[in-house]
Amino acid sequence: MRLSFLGWKQTSRFGHETKKLRNDTLKVMMALLLGLMVNMPVSAEVELRGLLLNQTRTFAGQAFYKAFVDTWLTLDADNTYSLVITERPSARNGSQMIVKYADQVVYQQFIHFNANRAQKAGQMAPAYVYDKVVSKDVEEMFANPDMAKDEIKLN
């Protein structure tokens, strides 16, 4: 018989080692687990704000992303808005840069595989994106829930 951290080990008559836990050890472990479960806050969703997700693949896309982030951080200093910056490279047209907010496209542009041009586009885009994002938030703030889109008929 050997002592272990959580209890003791015993060798069976066939030479196999079996682990048995003492009742007091089990009680302590259950109390700890129960205490963790009671004190654990339960949340349906975790809200992360101010994320800028990089889904670029080429050097031009990386240059666009870096310039975009540098300019964006001056506009959104409070890190209020989360964006996804995606790149779809194409050998013929260059890369299509897409910026999404709340799963909706707010900016699209084709850039050629030139790091200087991509950097300039990345410096110009945040002002436009910021205006779109802020106006979308204002629209949602003043939206009347009684007037759903299917209820408004102009014809």
Phi and psi in radians as a Rosetta constraint file:
Dihedral C 1 N 2 CA 2 C 2 CIRCULARHARMONIC -2.154 0.35
Dihedral N 2 CA 2 C 2 N 3 CIRCULARHARMONIC 2.523 0.35
Dihedral C 2 N 3 CA 3 C 3 CIRCULARHARMONIC -1.494 0.35
Dihedral N 3 CA 3 C 3 N 4 CIRCULARHARMONIC 2.507 0.35
Dihedral C 3 N 4 CA 4 C 4 CIRCULARHARMONIC -2.253 0.35
Dihedral N 4 CA 4 C 4 N 5 CIRCULARHARMONIC -3.130 0.35
Dihedral C 4 N 5 CA 5 C 5 CIRCULARHARMONIC -1.102 0.35
Dihedral N 5 CA 5 C 5 N 6 CIRCULARHARMONIC -0.773 0.35
Dihedral C 5 N 6 CA 6 C 6 CIRCULARHARMONIC -1.715 0.35
Dihedral N 6 CA 6 C 6 N 7 CIRCULARHARMONIC -0.025 0.35
Dihedral C 6 N 7 CA 7 C 7 CIRCULARHARMONIC 2.990 0.35
Dihedral N 7 CA 7 C 7 N 8 CIRCULARHARMONIC -2.312 0.35
Dihedral C 7 N 8 CA 8 C 8 CIRCULARHARMONIC -2.492 0.35
Dihedral N 8 CA 8 C 8 N 9 CIRCULARHARMONIC 2.738 0.35
Dihedral C 8 N 9 CA 9 C 9 CIRCULARHARMONIC -1.961 0.35
Dihedral N 9 CA 9 C 9 N 10 CIRCULARHARMONIC 2.524 0.35
Dihedral C 9 N 10 CA 10 C 10 CIRCULARHARMONIC -2.312 0.35
Dihedral N 10 CA 10 C 10 N 11 CIRCULARHARMONIC 2.460 0.35
Dihedral C 10 N 11 CA 11 C 11 CIRCULARHARMONIC -1.603 0.35
Dihedral N 11 CA 11 C 11 N 12 CIRCULARHARMONIC 2.242 0.35
Dihedral C 11 N 12 CA 12 C 12 CIRCULARHARMONIC -1.369 0.35
Dihedral N 12 CA 12 C 12 N 13 CIRCULARHARMONIC 3.048 0.35
Dihedral C 12 N 13 CA 13 C 13 CIRCULARHARMONIC -1.218 0.35
Dihedral N 13 CA 13 C 13 N 14 CIRCULARHARMONIC -0.241 0.35
Dihedral C 13 N 14 CA 14 C 14 CIRCULARHARMONIC -1.638 0.35
Dihedral N 14 CA 14 C 14 N 15 CIRCULARHARMONIC 0.050 0.35
Dihedral C 14 N 15 CA 15 C 15 CIRCULARHARMONIC 1.586 0.35
Dihedral N 15 CA 15 C 15 N 16 CIRCULARHARMONIC -0.025 0.35
Dihedral C 15 N 16 CA 16 C 16 CIRCULARHARMONIC -1.475 0.35
Dihedral N 16 CA 16 C 16 N 17 CIRCULARHARMONIC 2.512 0.35
Dihedral C 16 N 17 CA 17 C 17 CIRCULARHARMONIC -1.577 0.35
Dihedral N 17 CA 17 C 17 N 18 CIRCULARHARMONIC 2.208 0.35
Dihedral C 17 N 18 CA 18 C 18 CIRCULARHARMONIC -2.011 0.35
Dihedral N 18 CA 18 C 18 N 19 CIRCULARHARMONIC 2.546 0.35
Dihedral C 18 N 19 CA 19 C 19 CIRCULARHARMONIC -1.861 0.35
Dihedral N 19 CA 19 C 19 N 20 CIRCULARHARMONIC 2.216 0.35
Dihedral C 19 N 20 CA 20 C 20 CIRCULARHARMONIC -2.134 0.35
Dihedral N 20 CA 20 C 20 N 21 CIRCULARHARMONIC 2.368 0.35
Dihedral C 20 N 21 CA 21 C 21 CIRCULARHARMONIC -1.719 0.35
Dihedral N 21 CA 21 C 21 N 22 CIRCULARHARMONIC 2.504 0.35
Dihedral C 21 N 22 CA 22 C 22 CIRCULARHARMONIC -1.305 0.35
Dihedral N 22 CA 22 C 22 N 23 CIRCULARHARMONIC 2.640 0.35
Dihedral C 22 N 23 CA 23 C 23 CIRCULARHARMONIC -1.071 0.35
Dihedral N 23 CA 23 C 23 N 24 CIRCULARHARMONIC -0.670 0.35
Dihedral C 23 N 24 CA 24 C 24 CIRCULARHARMONIC -1.184 0.35
Dihedral N 24 CA 24 C 24 N 25 CIRCULARHARMONIC -0.609 0.35
Dihedral C 24 N 25 CA 25 C 25 CIRCULARHARMONIC -1.156 0.35
Dihedral N 25 CA 25 C 25 N 26 CIRCULARHARMONIC -0.743 0.35
Dihedral C 25 N 26 CA 26 C 26 CIRCULARHARMONIC -1.085 0.35
Dihedral N 26 CA 26 C 26 N 27 CIRCULARHARMONIC -0.712 0.35
Dihedral C 26 N 27 CA 27 C 27 CIRCULARHARMONIC -1.109 0.35
Dihedral N 27 CA 27 C 27 N 28 CIRCULARHARMONIC -0.719 0.35
Dihedral C 27 N 28 CA 28 C 28 CIRCULARHARMONIC -1.141 0.35
Dihedral N 28 CA 28 C 28 N 29 CIRCULARHARMONIC -0.763 0.35
Dihedral C 28 N 29 CA 29 C 29 CIRCULARHARMONIC -1.116 0.35
Dihedral N 29 CA 29 C 29 N 30 CIRCULARHARMONIC -0.737 0.35
Dihedral C 29 N 30 CA 30 C 30 CIRCULARHARMONIC -1.133 0.35
Dihedral N 30 CA 30 C 30 N 31 CIRCULARHARMONIC -0.698 0.35
Dihedral C 30 N 31 CA 31 C 31 CIRCULARHARMONIC -1.123 0.35
Dihedral N 31 CA 31 C 31 N 32 CIRCULARHARMONIC -0.710 0.35
Dihedral C 31 N 32 CA 32 C 32 CIRCULARHARMONIC -1.118 0.35
Dihedral N 32 CA 32 C 32 N 33 CIRCULARHARMONIC -0.786 0.35
Dihedral C 32 N 33 CA 33 C 33 CIRCULARHARMONIC -1.120 0.35
Dihedral N 33 CA 33 C 33 N 34 CIRCULARHARMONIC -0.728 0.35
Dihedral C 33 N 34 CA 34 C 34 CIRCULARHARMONIC -1.122 0.35
Dihedral N 34 CA 34 C 34 N 35 CIRCULARHARMONIC -0.701 0.35
Dihedral C 34 N 35 CA 35 C 35 CIRCULARHARMONIC -1.118 0.35
Dihedral N 35 CA 35 C 35 N 36 CIRCULARHARMONIC -0.679 0.35
Dihedral C 35 N 36 CA 36 C 36 CIRCULARHARMONIC -1.158 0.35
Dihedral N 36 CA 36 C 36 N 37 CIRCULARHARMONIC -0.706 0.35
Dihedral C 36 N 37 CA 37 C 37 CIRCULARHARMONIC -1.199 0.35
Dihedral N 37 CA 37 C 37 N 38 CIRCULARHARMONIC -0.628 0.35
Dihedral C 37 N 38 CA 38 C 38 CIRCULARHARMONIC -1.238 0.35
Dihedral N 38 CA 38 C 38 N 39 CIRCULARHARMONIC -0.709 0.35
Dihedral C 38 N 39 CA 39 C 39 CIRCULARHARMONIC -1.452 0.35
Dihedral N 39 CA 39 C 39 N 40 CIRCULARHARMONIC -0.152 0.35
Dihedral C 39 N 40 CA 40 C 40 CIRCULARHARMONIC -1.359 0.35
Dihedral N 40 CA 40 C 40 N 41 CIRCULARHARMONIC 2.158 0.35
Dihedral C 40 N 41 CA 41 C 41 CIRCULARHARMONIC -1.250 0.35
Dihedral N 41 CA 41 C 41 N 42 CIRCULARHARMONIC 2.393 0.35
Dihedral C 41 N 42 CA 42 C 42 CIRCULARHARMONIC -1.819 0.35
Dihedral N 42 CA 42 C 42 N 43 CIRCULARHARMONIC 2.204 0.35
Dihedral C 42 N 43 CA 43 C 43 CIRCULARHARMONIC -2.342 0.35
Dihedral N 43 CA 43 C 43 N 44 CIRCULARHARMONIC 2.398 0.35
Dihedral C 43 N 44 CA 44 C 44 CIRCULARHARMONIC -1.303 0.35
Dihedral N 44 CA 44 C 44 N 45 CIRCULARHARMONIC -0.651 0.35
Dihedral C 44 N 45 CA 45 C 45 CIRCULARHARMONIC -2.349 0.35
Dihedral N 45 CA 45 C 45 N 46 CIRCULARHARMONIC 2.604 0.35
Dihedral C 45 N 46 CA 46 C 46 CIRCULARHARMONIC -1.897 0.35
Dihedral N 46 CA 46 C 46 N 47 CIRCULARHARMONIC 2.161 0.35
Dihedral C 46 N 47 CA 47 C 47 CIRCULARHARMONIC -1.765 0.35
Dihedral N 47 CA 47 C 47 N 48 CIRCULARHARMONIC 2.103 0.35
Dihedral C 47 N 48 CA 48 C 48 CIRCULARHARMONIC -1.953 0.35
Dihedral N 48 CA 48 C 48 N 49 CIRCULARHARMONIC 2.274 0.35
Dihedral C 48 N 49 CA 49 C 49 CIRCULARHARMONIC -2.040 0.35
Dihedral N 49 CA 49 C 49 N 50 CIRCULARHARMONIC 2.605 0.35
Dihedral C 49 N 50 CA 50 C 50 CIRCULARHARMONIC 1.375 0.35
Dihedral N 50 CA 50 C 50 N 51 CIRCULARHARMONIC 0.403 0.35
Dihedral C 50 N 51 CA 51 C 51 CIRCULARHARMONIC -1.511 0.35
Dihedral N 51 CA 51 C 51 N 52 CIRCULARHARMONIC 2.436 0.35
Dihedral C 51 N 52 CA 52 C 52 CIRCULARHARMONIC -2.106 0.35
Dihedral N 52 CA 52 C 52 N 53 CIRCULARHARMONIC 1.740 0.35
Dihedral C 52 N 53 CA 53 C 53 CIRCULARHARMONIC -1.491 0.35
Dihedral N 53 CA 53 C 53 N 54 CIRCULARHARMONIC 2.205 0.35
Dihedral C 53 N 54 CA 54 C 54 CIRCULARHARMONIC -1.701 0.35
Dihedral N 54 CA 54 C 54 N 55 CIRCULARHARMONIC 1.968 0.35
Dihedral C 54 N 55 CA 55 C 55 CIRCULARHARMONIC -2.139 0.35
Dihedral N 55 CA 55 C 55 N 56 CIRCULARHARMONIC 0.766 0.35
Dihedral C 55 N 56 CA 56 C 56 CIRCULARHARMONIC -1.686 0.35
Dihedral N 56 CA 56 C 56 N 57 CIRCULARHARMONIC 2.754 0.35
Dihedral C 56 N 57 CA 57 C 57 CIRCULARHARMONIC -2.173 0.35
Dihedral N 57 CA 57 C 57 N 58 CIRCULARHARMONIC -0.495 0.35
Dihedral C 57 N 58 CA 58 C 58 CIRCULARHARMONIC -1.849 0.35
Dihedral N 58 CA 58 C 58 N 59 CIRCULARHARMONIC 2.998 0.35
Dihedral C 58 N 59 CA 59 C 59 CIRCULARHARMONIC -1.142 0.35
Dihedral N 59 CA 59 C 59 N 60 CIRCULARHARMONIC -0.597 0.35
Dihedral C 59 N 60 CA 60 C 60 CIRCULARHARMONIC -1.186 0.35
Dihedral N 60 CA 60 C 60 N 61 CIRCULARHARMONIC -0.690 0.35
Dihedral C 60 N 61 CA 61 C 61 CIRCULARHARMONIC -1.124 0.35
Dihedral N 61 CA 61 C 61 N 62 CIRCULARHARMONIC -0.680 0.35
Dihedral C 61 N 62 CA 62 C 62 CIRCULARHARMONIC -1.150 0.35
Dihedral N 62 CA 62 C 62 N 63 CIRCULARHARMONIC -0.697 0.35
Dihedral C 62 N 63 CA 63 C 63 CIRCULARHARMONIC -1.122 0.35
Dihedral N 63 CA 63 C 63 N 64 CIRCULARHARMONIC -0.720 0.35
Dihedral C 63 N 64 CA 64 C 64 CIRCULARHARMONIC -1.064 0.35
Dihedral N 64 CA 64 C 64 N 65 CIRCULARHARMONIC -0.824 0.35
Dihedral C 64 N 65 CA 65 C 65 CIRCULARHARMONIC -1.081 0.35
Dihedral N 65 CA 65 C 65 N 66 CIRCULARHARMONIC -0.805 0.35
Dihedral C 65 N 66 CA 66 C 66 CIRCULARHARMONIC -1.086 0.35
Dihedral N 66 CA 66 C 66 N 67 CIRCULARHARMONIC -0.777 0.35
Dihedral C 66 N 67 CA 67 C 67 CIRCULARHARMONIC -1.168 0.35
Dihedral N 67 CA 67 C 67 N 68 CIRCULARHARMONIC -0.683 0.35
Dihedral C 67 N 68 CA 68 C 68 CIRCULARHARMONIC -1.069 0.35
Dihedral N 68 CA 68 C 68 N 69 CIRCULARHARMONIC -0.837 0.35
Dihedral C 68 N 69 CA 69 C 69 CIRCULARHARMONIC -1.116 0.35
Dihedral N 69 CA 69 C 69 N 70 CIRCULARHARMONIC -0.763 0.35
Dihedral C 69 N 70 CA 70 C 70 CIRCULARHARMONIC -1.034 0.35
Dihedral N 70 CA 70 C 70 N 71 CIRCULARHARMONIC -0.740 0.35
Dihedral C 70 N 71 CA 71 C 71 CIRCULARHARMONIC -1.311 0.35
Dihedral N 71 CA 71 C 71 N 72 CIRCULARHARMONIC -0.661 0.35
Dihedral C 71 N 72 CA 72 C 72 CIRCULARHARMONIC -1.096 0.35
Dihedral N 72 CA 72 C 72 N 73 CIRCULARHARMONIC -0.680 0.35
Dihedral C 72 N 73 CA 73 C 73 CIRCULARHARMONIC -1.151 0.35
Dihedral N 73 CA 73 C 73 N 74 CIRCULARHARMONIC -0.408 0.35
Dihedral C 73 N 74 CA 74 C 74 CIRCULARHARMONIC -1.342 0.35
Dihedral N 74 CA 74 C 74 N 75 CIRCULARHARMONIC -0.545 0.35
Dihedral C 74 N 75 CA 75 C 75 CIRCULARHARMONIC -1.400 0.35
Dihedral N 75 CA 75 C 75 N 76 CIRCULARHARMONIC -0.773 0.35
Dihedral C 75 N 76 CA 76 C 76 CIRCULARHARMONIC -1.906 0.35
Dihedral N 76 CA 76 C 76 N 77 CIRCULARHARMONIC 1.215 0.35
Dihedral C 76 N 77 CA 77 C 77 CIRCULARHARMONIC -1.185 0.35
Dihedral N 77 CA 77 C 77 N 78 CIRCULARHARMONIC -0.449 0.35
Dihedral C 77 N 78 CA 78 C 78 CIRCULARHARMONIC -1.486 0.35
Dihedral N 78 CA 78 C 78 N 79 CIRCULARHARMONIC -0.007 0.35
Dihedral C 78 N 79 CA 79 C 79 CIRCULARHARMONIC 0.923 0.35
Dihedral N 79 CA 79 C 79 N 80 CIRCULARHARMONIC 0.951 0.35
Dihedral C 79 N 80 CA 80 C 80 CIRCULARHARMONIC -1.487 0.35
Dihedral N 80 CA 80 C 80 N 81 CIRCULARHARMONIC -0.642 0.35
Dihedral C 80 N 81 CA 81 C 81 CIRCULARHARMONIC -1.912 0.35
Dihedral N 81 CA 81 C 81 N 82 CIRCULARHARMONIC 2.452 0.35
Dihedral C 81 N 82 CA 82 C 82 CIRCULARHARMONIC -1.863 0.35
Dihedral N 82 CA 82 C 82 N 83 CIRCULARHARMONIC 2.304 0.35
Dihedral C 82 N 83 CA 83 C 83 CIRCULARHARMONIC -2.228 0.35
Dihedral N 83 CA 83 C 83 N 84 CIRCULARHARMONIC 2.706 0.35
Dihedral C 83 N 84 CA 84 C 84 CIRCULARHARMONIC -2.068 0.35
Dihedral N 84 CA 84 C 84 N 85 CIRCULARHARMONIC 2.157 0.35
Dihedral C 84 N 85 CA 85 C 85 CIRCULARHARMONIC -1.910 0.35
Dihedral N 85 CA 85 C 85 N 86 CIRCULARHARMONIC 1.980 0.35
Dihedral C 85 N 86 CA 86 C 86 CIRCULARHARMONIC -2.027 0.35
Dihedral N 86 CA 86 C 86 N 87 CIRCULARHARMONIC 2.591 0.35
Dihedral C 86 N 87 CA 87 C 87 CIRCULARHARMONIC -2.179 0.35
Dihedral N 87 CA 87 C 87 N 88 CIRCULARHARMONIC 2.349 0.35
Dihedral C 87 N 88 CA 88 C 88 CIRCULARHARMONIC -2.059 0.35
Dihedral N 88 CA 88 C 88 N 89 CIRCULARHARMONIC 1.705 0.35
Dihedral C 88 N 89 CA 89 C 89 CIRCULARHARMONIC -1.288 0.35
Dihedral N 89 CA 89 C 89 N 90 CIRCULARHARMONIC 2.541 0.35
Dihedral C 89 N 90 CA 90 C 90 CIRCULARHARMONIC -2.461 0.35
Dihedral N 90 CA 90 C 90 N 91 CIRCULARHARMONIC 2.339 0.35
Dihedral C 90 N 91 CA 91 C 91 CIRCULARHARMONIC -1.180 0.35
Dihedral N 91 CA 91 C 91 N 92 CIRCULARHARMONIC -0.510 0.35
Dihedral C 91 N 92 CA 92 C 92 CIRCULARHARMONIC -1.463 0.35
Dihedral N 92 CA 92 C 92 N 93 CIRCULARHARMONIC -0.825 0.35
Dihedral C 92 N 93 CA 93 C 93 CIRCULARHARMONIC -1.801 0.35
Dihedral N 93 CA 93 C 93 N 94 CIRCULARHARMONIC -0.043 0.35
Dihedral C 93 N 94 CA 94 C 94 CIRCULARHARMONIC 1.632 0.35
Dihedral N 94 CA 94 C 94 N 95 CIRCULARHARMONIC -2.502 0.35
Dihedral C 94 N 95 CA 95 C 95 CIRCULARHARMONIC -2.042 0.35
Dihedral N 95 CA 95 C 95 N 96 CIRCULARHARMONIC 2.444 0.35
Dihedral C 95 N 96 CA 96 C 96 CIRCULARHARMONIC -1.643 0.35
Dihedral N 96 CA 96 C 96 N 97 CIRCULARHARMONIC 2.047 0.35
Dihedral C 96 N 97 CA 97 C 97 CIRCULARHARMONIC -1.650 0.35
Dihedral N 97 CA 97 C 97 N 98 CIRCULARHARMONIC 2.261 0.35
Dihedral C 97 N 98 CA 98 C 98 CIRCULARHARMONIC -2.217 0.35
Dihedral N 98 CA 98 C 98 N 99 CIRCULARHARMONIC 2.278 0.35
Dihedral C 98 N 99 CA 99 C 99 CIRCULARHARMONIC -2.009 0.35
Dihedral N 99 CA 99 C 99 N 100 CIRCULARHARMONIC 2.185 0.35
Dihedral C 99 N 100 CA 100 C 100 CIRCULARHARMONIC -2.034 0.35
Dihedral N 100 CA 100 C 100 N 101 CIRCULARHARMONIC 2.489 0.35
Dihedral C 100 N 101 CA 101 C 101 CIRCULARHARMONIC -2.300 0.35
Dihedral N 101 CA 101 C 101 N 102 CIRCULARHARMONIC 2.197 0.35
Dihedral C 101 N 102 CA 102 C 102 CIRCULARHARMONIC 0.964 0.35
Dihedral N 102 CA 102 C 102 N 103 CIRCULARHARMONIC 0.775 0.35
Dihedral C 102 N 103 CA 103 C 103 CIRCULARHARMONIC 1.067 0.35
Dihedral N 103 CA 103 C 103 N 104 CIRCULARHARMONIC 0.396 0.35
Dihedral C 103 N 104 CA 104 C 104 CIRCULARHARMONIC -2.195 0.35
Dihedral N 104 CA 104 C 104 N 105 CIRCULARHARMONIC 2.422 0.35
Dihedral C 104 N 105 CA 105 C 105 CIRCULARHARMONIC -1.271 0.35
Dihedral N 105 CA 105 C 105 N 106 CIRCULARHARMONIC 2.183 0.35
Dihedral C 105 N 106 CA 106 C 106 CIRCULARHARMONIC -1.970 0.35
Dihedral N 106 CA 106 C 106 N 107 CIRCULARHARMONIC -0.208 0.35
Dihedral C 106 N 107 CA 107 C 107 CIRCULARHARMONIC -2.718 0.35
Dihedral N 107 CA 107 C 107 N 108 CIRCULARHARMONIC 2.382 0.35
Dihedral C 107 N 108 CA 108 C 108 CIRCULARHARMONIC -2.469 0.35
Dihedral N 108 CA 108 C 108 N 109 CIRCULARHARMONIC 2.463 0.35
Dihedral C 108 N 109 CA 109 C 109 CIRCULARHARMONIC -2.798 0.35
Dihedral N 109 CA 109 C 109 N 110 CIRCULARHARMONIC 2.483 0.35
Dihedral C 109 N 110 CA 110 C 110 CIRCULARHARMONIC -1.581 0.35
Dihedral N 110 CA 110 C 110 N 111 CIRCULARHARMONIC 2.305 0.35
Dihedral C 110 N 111 CA 111 C 111 CIRCULARHARMONIC -2.175 0.35
Dihedral N 111 CA 111 C 111 N 112 CIRCULARHARMONIC 2.518 0.35
Dihedral C 111 N 112 CA 112 C 112 CIRCULARHARMONIC -1.439 0.35
Dihedral N 112 CA 112 C 112 N 113 CIRCULARHARMONIC 2.897 0.35
Dihedral C 112 N 113 CA 113 C 113 CIRCULARHARMONIC -1.353 0.35
Dihedral N 113 CA 113 C 113 N 114 CIRCULARHARMONIC 1.124 0.35
Dihedral C 113 N 114 CA 114 C 114 CIRCULARHARMONIC -2.321 0.35
Dihedral N 114 CA 114 C 114 N 115 CIRCULARHARMONIC 2.061 0.35
Dihedral C 114 N 115 CA 115 C 115 CIRCULARHARMONIC -1.109 0.35
Dihedral N 115 CA 115 C 115 N 116 CIRCULARHARMONIC -0.626 0.35
Dihedral C 115 N 116 CA 116 C 116 CIRCULARHARMONIC -1.166 0.35
Dihedral N 116 CA 116 C 116 N 117 CIRCULARHARMONIC -0.766 0.35
Dihedral C 116 N 117 CA 117 C 117 CIRCULARHARMONIC -1.151 0.35
Dihedral N 117 CA 117 C 117 N 118 CIRCULARHARMONIC -0.691 0.35
Dihedral C 117 N 118 CA 118 C 118 CIRCULARHARMONIC -1.120 0.35
Dihedral N 118 CA 118 C 118 N 119 CIRCULARHARMONIC -0.686 0.35
Dihedral C 118 N 119 CA 119 C 119 CIRCULARHARMONIC -1.140 0.35
Dihedral N 119 CA 119 C 119 N 120 CIRCULARHARMONIC -0.728 0.35
Dihedral C 119 N 120 CA 120 C 120 CIRCULARHARMONIC -1.118 0.35
Dihedral N 120 CA 120 C 120 N 121 CIRCULARHARMONIC -0.723 0.35
Dihedral C 120 N 121 CA 121 C 121 CIRCULARHARMONIC -1.123 0.35
Dihedral N 121 CA 121 C 121 N 122 CIRCULARHARMONIC -0.655 0.35
Dihedral C 121 N 122 CA 122 C 122 CIRCULARHARMONIC -1.184 0.35
Dihedral N 122 CA 122 C 122 N 123 CIRCULARHARMONIC -0.472 0.35
Dihedral C 122 N 123 CA 123 C 123 CIRCULARHARMONIC -1.405 0.35
Dihedral N 123 CA 123 C 123 N 124 CIRCULARHARMONIC -0.481 0.35
Dihedral C 123 N 124 CA 124 C 124 CIRCULARHARMONIC -1.485 0.35
Dihedral N 124 CA 124 C 124 N 125 CIRCULARHARMONIC -0.548 0.35
Dihedral C 124 N 125 CA 125 C 125 CIRCULARHARMONIC -1.166 0.35
Dihedral N 125 CA 125 C 125 N 126 CIRCULARHARMONIC -0.676 0.35
Dihedral C 125 N 126 CA 126 C 126 CIRCULARHARMONIC -1.029 0.35
Dihedral N 126 CA 126 C 126 N 127 CIRCULARHARMONIC -0.596 0.35
Dihedral C 126 N 127 CA 127 C 127 CIRCULARHARMONIC -1.107 0.35
Dihedral N 127 CA 127 C 127 N 128 CIRCULARHARMONIC -0.764 0.35
Dihedral C 127 N 128 CA 128 C 128 CIRCULARHARMONIC -1.145 0.35
Dihedral N 128 CA 128 C 128 N 129 CIRCULARHARMONIC -0.788 0.35
Dihedral C 128 N 129 CA 129 C 129 CIRCULARHARMONIC -1.110 0.35
Dihedral N 129 CA 129 C 129 N 130 CIRCULARHARMONIC -0.725 0.35
Dihedral C 129 N 130 CA 130 C 130 CIRCULARHARMONIC -1.092 0.35
Dihedral N 130 CA 130 C 130 N 131 CIRCULARHARMONIC -0.745 0.35
Dihedral C 130 N 131 CA 131 C 131 CIRCULARHARMONIC -1.071 0.35
Dihedral N 131 CA 131 C 131 N 132 CIRCULARHARMONIC -0.752 0.35
Dihedral C 131 N 132 CA 132 C 132 CIRCULARHARMONIC -1.107 0.35
Dihedral N 132 CA 132 C 132 N 133 CIRCULARHARMONIC -0.779 0.35
Dihedral C 132 N 133 CA 133 C 133 CIRCULARHARMONIC -1.162 0.35
Dihedral N 133 CA 133 C 133 N 134 CIRCULARHARMONIC -0.771 0.35
Dihedral C 133 N 134 CA 134 C 134 CIRCULARHARMONIC -1.141 0.35
Dihedral N 134 CA 134 C 134 N 135 CIRCULARHARMONIC -0.751 0.35
Dihedral C 134 N 135 CA 135 C 135 CIRCULARHARMONIC -1.143 0.35
Dihedral N 135 CA 135 C 135 N 136 CIRCULARHARMONIC -0.595 0.35
Dihedral C 135 N 136 CA 136 C 136 CIRCULARHARMONIC -1.146 0.35
Dihedral N 136 CA 136 C 136 N 137 CIRCULARHARMONIC -0.716 0.35
Dihedral C 136 N 137 CA 137 C 137 CIRCULARHARMONIC -1.145 0.35
Dihedral N 137 CA 137 C 137 N 138 CIRCULARHARMONIC -0.685 0.35
Dihedral C 137 N 138 CA 138 C 138 CIRCULARHARMONIC -1.149 0.35
Dihedral N 138 CA 138 C 138 N 139 CIRCULARHARMONIC -0.718 0.35
Dihedral C 138 N 139 CA 139 C 139 CIRCULARHARMONIC -1.058 0.35
Dihedral N 139 CA 139 C 139 N 140 CIRCULARHARMONIC -0.747 0.35
Dihedral C 139 N 140 CA 140 C 140 CIRCULARHARMONIC -1.167 0.35
Dihedral N 140 CA 140 C 140 N 141 CIRCULARHARMONIC -0.580 0.35
Dihedral C 140 N 141 CA 141 C 141 CIRCULARHARMONIC -1.177 0.35
Dihedral N 141 CA 141 C 141 N 142 CIRCULARHARMONIC -0.685 0.35
Dihedral C 141 N 142 CA 142 C 142 CIRCULARHARMONIC -1.712 0.35
Dihedral N 142 CA 142 C 142 N 143 CIRCULARHARMONIC 0.122 0.35
Dihedral C 142 N 143 CA 143 C 143 CIRCULARHARMONIC -1.228 0.35
Dihedral N 143 CA 143 C 143 N 144 CIRCULARHARMONIC 2.401 0.35
Dihedral C 143 N 144 CA 144 C 144 CIRCULARHARMONIC -1.604 0.35
Dihedral N 144 CA 144 C 144 N 145 CIRCULARHARMONIC 2.070 0.35
Dihedral C 144 N 145 CA 145 C 145 CIRCULARHARMONIC -1.184 0.35
Dihedral N 145 CA 145 C 145 N 146 CIRCULARHARMONIC -0.332 0.35
Dihedral C 145 N 146 CA 146 C 146 CIRCULARHARMONIC -1.310 0.35
Dihedral N 146 CA 146 C 146 N 147 CIRCULARHARMONIC -0.367 0.35
Dihedral C 146 N 147 CA 147 C 147 CIRCULARHARMONIC -1.819 0.35
Dihedral N 147 CA 147 C 147 N 148 CIRCULARHARMONIC 1.364 0.35
Dihedral C 147 N 148 CA 148 C 148 CIRCULARHARMONIC -1.253 0.35
Dihedral N 148 CA 148 C 148 N 149 CIRCULARHARMONIC 2.828 0.35
Dihedral C 148 N 149 CA 149 C 149 CIRCULARHARMONIC -1.083 0.35
Dihedral N 149 CA 149 C 149 N 150 CIRCULARHARMONIC -0.603 0.35
Dihedral C 149 N 150 CA 150 C 150 CIRCULARHARMONIC -1.343 0.35
Dihedral N 150 CA 150 C 150 N 151 CIRCULARHARMONIC -0.218 0.35
Dihedral C 150 N 151 CA 151 C 151 CIRCULARHARMONIC -1.573 0.35
Dihedral N 151 CA 151 C 151 N 152 CIRCULARHARMONIC -0.278 0.35
Dihedral C 151 N 152 CA 152 C 152 CIRCULARHARMONIC -1.600 0.35
Dihedral N 152 CA 152 C 152 N 153 CIRCULARHARMONIC 2.014 0.35
Dihedral C 152 N 153 CA 153 C 153 CIRCULARHARMONIC -2.248 0.35
Dihedral N 153 CA 153 C 153 N 154 CIRCULARHARMONIC 2.081 0.35
Dihedral C 153 N 154 CA 154 C 154 CIRCULARHARMONIC -1.598 0.35
Dihedral N 154 CA 154 C 154 N 155 CIRCULARHARMONIC -0.353 0.35
